[in-house]
Amino acid sequence: MESEEREKAGKQPSDLTDWFWRWTQQQKDYNLNELDIAQLLAANTFGASFNTTVVLVQCLCELATRPKYISLIRQEVIGVLRANNDTWTKEGIDSMKVLDSFIKESHRYNCFDHAGTPRVVKQDFRFKNGLHIPKGTVLMTPNAPMLFDEEYVKDPFEFDGLRFYELANNSRTPEMLRYTSTNPHYLQFGDGKHVW
């Protein structure tokens, strides 16, 4: 098994399968095997596949109704692949800024949860301004209201596939505008100490 060879060589896990295999080897009391690893991967994929599928469908629908973006995205992908010997690499994917912007705008424009990231308050909490949140309160982030608030998004009801690309080009912190980044005004993935 490749994971065994990587561990013997002292190499870091290369992917989730490798990570799960190493974890199962540390759990000697549980007698976990390859089938257990496959079940862990399936459970992980099931949890992630709904959101991934929804975002992919949103992007495909937006491309179908806004064909002007197809050639821009295609040119970027072809250029990056050529620069990487027709191989998909993490660095190559990270360099696809037009594609990243289009995906993020599709997700913003088609926000499927008006309120997200539900959390239960575990103990009474008082903010510095005096606001008291009692234990047991369920809090959620206002996803859609923030994504369509003109205070944070210029022309929020207009789809602009290059919105985040252009914002990033004019920013001192362009990485904060990537699809997977978080900030207090883009709450699709939550925010707070745990993401920093």
ChimeraX attribute file (.defattr): number of C-alpha atoms within 10 A of each C-alpha:
attribute: neighborCount
match mode: 1-to-1
recipient: residues
	/A:1	7
	/A:2	9
	/A:3	19
	/A:4	13
	/A:5	10
	/A:6	15
	/A:7	14
	/A:8	9
	/A:9	9
	/A:10	9
	/A:11	10
	/A:12	12
	/A:13	15
	/A:14	11
	/A:15	9
	/A:16	13
	/A:17	16
	/A:18	19
	/A:19	14
	/A:20	19
	/A:21	22
	/A:22	18
	/A:23	13
	/A:24	18
	/A:25	14
	/A:26	12
	/A:27	10
	/A:28	9
	/A:29	8
	/A:30	9
	/A:31	10
	/A:32	15
	/A:33	11
	/A:34	12
	/A:35	9
	/A:36	14
	/A:37	20
	/A:38	14
	/A:39	11
	/A:40	16
	/A:41	15
	/A:42	12
	/A:43	12
	/A:44	12
	/A:45	12
	/A:46	11
	/A:47	11
	/A:48	11
	/A:49	12
	/A:50	11
	/A:51	12
	/A:52	12
	/A:53	11
	/A:54	14
	/A:55	19
	/A:56	15
	/A:57	13
	/A:58	19
	/A:59	20
	/A:60	14
	/A:61	12
	/A:62	20
	/A:63	17
	/A:64	12
	/A:65	10
	/A:66	13
	/A:67	10
	/A:68	11
	/A:69	18
	/A:70	12
	/A:71	10
	/A:72	13
	/A:73	18
	/A:74	13
	/A:75	12
	/A:76	16
	/A:77	20
	/A:78	12
	/A:79	14
	/A:80	21
	/A:81	16
	/A:82	13
	/A:83	11
	/A:84	13
	/A:85	9
	/A:86	11
	/A:87	11
	/A:88	13
	/A:89	13
	/A:90	8
	/A:91	10
	/A:92	16
	/A:93	14
	/A:94	12
	/A:95	14
	/A:96	16
	/A:97	21
	/A:98	22
	/A:99	24
	/A:100	22
	/A:101	23
	/A:102	24
	/A:103	23
	/A:104	25
	/A:105	24
	/A:106	23
	/A:107	19
	/A:108	21
	/A:109	20
	/A:110	17
	/A:111	18
	/A:112	15
	/A:113	12
	/A:114	14
	/A:115	17
	/A:116	17
	/A:117	15
	/A:118	11
	/A:119	12
	/A:120	12
	/A:121	14
	/A:122	11
	/A:123	11
	/A:124	11
	/A:125	13
	/A:126	11
	/A:127	8
	/A:128	7
	/A:129	6
	/A:130	8
	/A:131	9
	/A:132	11
	/A:133	15
	/A:134	14
	/A:135	12
	/A:136	12
	/A:137	13
	/A:138	12
	/A:139	14
	/A:140	14
	/A:141	20
	/A:142	17
	/A:143	22
	/A:144	20
	/A:145	13
	/A:146	21
	/A:147	24
	/A:148	18
	/A:149	14
	/A:150	12
	/A:151	11
	/A:152	12
	/A:153	14
	/A:154	11
	/A:155	12
	/A:156	16
	/A:157	12
	/A:158	9
	/A:159	16
	/A:160	17
	/A:161	23
	/A:162	20
	/A:163	17
	/A:164	23
	/A:165	23
	/A:166	15
	/A:167	14
	/A:168	18
	/A:169	12
	/A:170	10
	/A:171	12
	/A:172	9
	/A:173	10
	/A:174	14
	/A:175	12
	/A:176	14
	/A:177	22
	/A:178	17
	/A:179	21
	/A:180	11
	/A:181	17
	/A:182	19
	/A:183	15
	/A:184	10
	/A:185	17
	/A:186	21
	/A:187	21
	/A:188	27
	/A:189	14
	/A:190	19
	/A:191	17
	/A:192	10
	/A:193	5
	/A:194	6
	/A:195	10
	/A:196	8
